[in-house]
Amino acid sequence: MVNLMQAEGDRPDGGGANWRHRNLRSAKVLKPQFKDLAILQWIQENLPCETITGIHCVSIEPGGFAAIHRDGGWKLDEPNPARANGFYRQGFVVVTLNISNGGVPLLWALDHETRSPRSADTDCYMISDYFMHAVPLTQSRRRQIRVSMVPNAALSAMMLTDQAVILPDDYEFTW
């Protein structure tokens, strides 16, 4: 995983959910070595958002995989609002741009489900990384760009709601 942004005044390393939560409301800047990438300009000009709070790239080489896991880290000195879907309840979303899928989908499941895992494998999708998720053995390189953001009203108009899984307001993840 490579984080393309950093919080102003933060060290330029780190990434993923723990970094995102630690710097949730901090002003963000693109790291200098990535500022001229065309995909970042496209993201800034085309994703319907008020604020981008993080951009990171995830890559899995052919024959690699991501074990079943949940990205729910939070600030260590505070109660974990991730447990009650806090990131999303505070108005943030993660949009995944699926550059290449590696020949396999992302598999995910809600807590306590007994059905087979669901999959996400379109060019662009939103999914809570608090759900248990994994990537099976890849056949080719898998590359994604994940954009954490506060969306604007235009995002709702872009979503295919017939494919949405809506969680009840009182849904809590088990840890």
Summary of the structure (lengths in Angstrom):
residues: 175
radius of gyration: 15.9
end to end distance: 23.5
largest distance: 45.9
contacts: 446
relative contact order: 0.22
helix: 20%
strand: 33%
